[in-house]
């Protein structure tokens, strides 16, 4: 019998002939007229019957709207440079940040339903004014140096390979003290907080509150000593107190994992695949409550096993080249390129010459809700 269908937005779609899931009616014209009247009344009252949309609301497995997509770094940096010539930094827009918008997400500036990613560009001598927001944020530097981000008055140098944490509701701004422009990847949980109606924003000072350019931030001096924590700050903190995870430490950790593998000891997650997760030293958990960040290194000829994961993941190639396979789509990637992996789509990586990859995801959200799940096919 004909019943109305529903699109992903929840709006009744055109009437099509489908079987009656309730097995309560016949195909008589009189009965159909009564059904049409009932559905019209439901629409008037902003009601939608479950039996017309169950498959959309409760699929057998996650069926994401977002699609896997690649953004070429050279194209990103070219657009960012042009924006640097034409668009000033200041109040209003606040940041010269260009969002990577997944083409399947209805024009929203989101790379995934829960994640926001952008290339941010700051010219020589420019300052991005201070502000704070409830959204958690990070910066990952693919190239360059000379910019300091100032978080709650603590200047933190940004250099190639560094991963910088700016947890929600901390005042922060950026200033470029060099004679060259600099670009980096921003990641935030903007879409998640927008959908949950939890977003707050507050402007700060026009200039950063400390324009000094120290080699090492106060936060690093306090917290960045392996296995040691200051007794002046006991207990747990919601987000990591480490303002910046320096590339030299990330590089050393990955190098030693592969060296242990060469020596015949365990240390890698799979043959030729070293990986680390950035953690909060006060909890041992993720750096922020909504964002997970990792770094992966594959030696030449290595590959990973395909895996399904609940949640959304984003990769940026830091160095090298290779292939990222997302379900049946194959993406050739090299330094700076960005790839998103929608929820539950199987993904794997392989490289002929070796590749370093930064990754971030929304896994902490789903783990906290006990909805996180992974699957790898046996025998692969």
N, C-alpha and C positions, 0 to 999 in steps of 0.2 A: 504494500500500500504506500502511497506517497506520504512522506513526512518531510518537514524542513530540515535542511542541514545547517551546520554552524561553522563559520570560518574561525581562524585562530584568535581573532579579536573578540569572539563571543557574540557577534552580531548574526542574527538569522540570515542564512544565505538563500539561494533560490530553491524552490521546491523540486525535488528529484524523486524518482521512484526507487524506494529501498524496501526491504522486508520489514515487517512490524516486529520489533524486538519484544514487545509485550504480549503478542499473540492475543490481543483483546478485541480486534476489530475486523471487519470484512471490507471488501473493496466496493461496496455498494455506493452509488452516488449520494444517497442520503447520509450514510455514515461519514463519507468524506467531507460533506458539507459541515457536519457537526465538528469534525476534527479541525477543519479550516477555521471555524468560528472560535474553537477553543484556543488554537495557536495564536489567532489574532488578539484574543483577550489577554493571553500570556504576554505577548509583546507589548501591549498597552500598559501592563502592570510591571514591566521590566522583569519578567520571569522567563527562564529558559529551561525546558525540560531536560533532565539528564539523559534520557534515552536517545536524544538526537545528537549527543556530543560525547558520549562515554569514551569512545576511542581516542579523542583528542585530550580529554582530561586525565585518563588513566590508561596510557599505552602499555603494551606488554613490556617494553623497554624504553628508556628515554629516547625521545624523538625531537631533537633540538631544532629550533627555527634557524639559528645561526649556522652558517656554513664555514668550512675551512677556507682560509684565504691567505694569500701572501702579499706582503708589502715590500717592495724593493728599496733597499737603503739608499742607493744612489738617487732614485727618484724622490725619496723623502727629503734628503738633504738638499736637493736642488730646489724643491718647493719651499723648504724652510729658509734658505738663503734669500729667495725672492721675497718672502714675507718679512725677512729682516730688513730689506731695503724699503718696503712699502708700509709696514704696519708698526707703529710705535708701541713700546711697552709702558703701561701705566694703569691708572684706575679705570675701571670699566671692564675691559678684557682681562686685566690683571697679569696675564702671562701670554707670551707669544708661543702658545702650544697648539699643535695641529693634531687633532684626534684621528686615530685609525678607525674608520667606521665600517663595520661589517655590512656588506651590501644587502644581506638578508634581514637586517633588523629595522626595516621600515624607516630609514633615514635618520635613525638615532646615532649619536656620535659615540657609539659603544663598539668595542672589539668583540665583546661577548655580553650576554644578558646581565652579568654581575661585575664585569671588569671594564675598565677604561684604560686605554694606552694612547700615548701621544709622543710626538717628537717636540721637544722644547728647544728654542733657539734664543741665545742671548748674545748680543753684539758687544764689541769692545767698549768698555766704560759704562755699559748699561746696568741699571738696577731694576729688578722686579720687586715691587713694593711688598711689604710684609702683610700677611693676612693669616687667618687660621680657619679651619673648617673641620667638621666632624668626620669627614672622609679620611681614611688611612691612605698614605701615599709613600712612594719610594722613587728614587732616581737611580738609573743604571747608566754608567758612562761608557759609550762605545769608542769614543776617541776624544782627544784633546785634554786640556787643563786650563787653569786660570780663573775658574769661577769658584766662589765660596757661597755655600748656602748657609744662612744664619738661622738656627733653630733655637727659639727662646733665648736669644742673645749669645749663642755659642757659634762662632764661625767655623765651618767645616769645609775643608778643601775638597774639591771634586776633581778626580783624576781618572784616567783611562782604566777601566776594569773595576772601578769602585762601585759598591752597592750601598746606597744611602737611605736611611729610614727616616720618614717624617710621619709619625703616628698622628692620628686625629686630634684636633683641638690644641695643637702647638703652633705658636706664631712662627712664621718662617718667611724669608725672602731670599733673593739671590743677587749677587753683584759680580760683574765681570771686571776683574782688576788687570786683565791682560790687554794686549793690543790685537787680539784675534777673537773672532766669534767662536762660540762653542755650542754644541748640540748634544742632547742626551735623551734617553727614553724615560718618560714618566709612566707610572702605573698607579691606579687608584681603584677604590671600590665604589666609585660614583654611581654606576647603574644600580647596584644592590641597595645603596642607601636611598636613592631616589625612589625605587619601587617600595621600599619599606617606610618611606616618609620619616626618615630619621636625620635629614640633612640640616646642618646649621652652618652659618658663615659669618665672619666678622672681620672687618678691615683693621689693619694695624698701621704702622708708620709708613710714610712715603719712602723714606730711606731705610736701609737695614739698621738695626740698633747697634751693631758693632761692625765697622768697616775694616777692621784689622784683618790680616791675612796670615794667621799662624800656620806653621807646618802641621801641627797636630792640635786637634780640638780638645777642649776641656773634658768632654765626654769620653774621648778615646784615652786620655791620660788617666782617667779614673777606672774605666771598665775593660780596656783592651790588654789584659795581661792573662795569658792562657791558664785556665783553671783557678784563677784567683778573683775574688770579688771583694769590694770594699765593705768593711764592717759598719761603716757609717750609713749604709743603705741596706738594712736587712729586709727580709720578706720578698714577696713577688711583686713584679710590676706588669701591668697589662700588656705593654709593648716593650720591645727591647730598648734598654738605655744606651746601647751602642749606636752612635750616630752614623758611623760609616764602617763598613766591612771592606778593608783594603785589599786591592788586587794581589799584592804580594803574598798575603796569607792564603787567599783562595787558590792562587797558582801553586803555592808550596804544598797545600793539602792534596790537590789533585795529582801533582807530580809524585808525591810519596805513595799514594795509592797504587799508581801504575808501577812504581819501582818495587813495591812489595810484591805485586803480581809477578814481575820479572824474577824476583828472588824465590818464587814458589810459595808465597804466603797469601792468605786471603786478605782482601782489602777493597776489591772492586765489586760493584753490584752485578756485573756479568763480565765475561772475557773482554778485555780492552775497553771497558766502560767504567770510568771513575766518576764519582758524583758526591756532592756535599749539599747540605741544607743549611741556610742561614737561620740561626736560632737565637732566642731570648735567653741570656745567661741566668736570669732569675727564675725561669720556669723549665728550661730545657725544651720548650715548645717553639712554635713559630714566632717570627719576629713581630707579627701583628695578628690581631684576632680574626681578621678577614682575608689576609693575604699570606701566601706561602711563596718563598723564593728559594731557588736552587741553582746550582751550576753543574753542568755535565761536561765531561771531556771524553771523547772517543779517539782512541789511537787509530792510526792508518789501518784500513781494512776492517774495522769493527762495525758491528751493527747491534741494535737492540731488538728484543722480542716485542711483537705487537701487544698492546695492552689497552683495555677499555677502562675508563675512569669516570665516575660521577663527578661532574663539575667541569669547569672550563680552564684550559691551560694555554699559555702564550709562550712562544720561544723567540729569542733573538740570538742570531749567530754572532758570537764575539770574534771568532777567528777561524779561518779554514773554510771548507766547503763540503757539501754532501747532499743528501736527499732526505726529505721528511715525507713519509707516507701516511696520509690520513684517510682511512677507509680505502677507497679505490682511487684517490687522487694522489698524484706524486708531484712534489714540489722540489725543484733544484734550488738550493740556497747557498749563499756565500756571506761574507762578513757584513753585518748590520741588518740583514734581511729579517723580517718579522713574520711569524706564522701563528695562527690561532688554531686550537683544536677544540671543537665543540664537545659537549658532554656525551660520553659513552661512545664516541667515534674512536675506533681502534687506531693507534698511532705507533709508528716505529721510526727509527733513524738509522741511516748507514752512511759511511764515508770511506772514500778510497785513500785520501791523503791526511785524514785527521781533522777533528773539528771540536771547538769549544762553544758551548751553548749556555746562555742564561735562560732561566725559565721562571715564570711566576704563575700562580693559580689561586683559585678561591677555595681550595681544599679545606682550610680551617673552618669555614662556615658549615660545610656538610658533615665534617667530623664532629663538630660540636652538637649538631642536630641528630647525630647517629644515622645519617643518610648516605654517608660516603661508602662507595663500593668499587672494587676493581675486579677485573676478570682477565685472565690469560688462558688461551686455548691450550689444553694439555697436548703434549707431544711436539709443540713448536720449539 
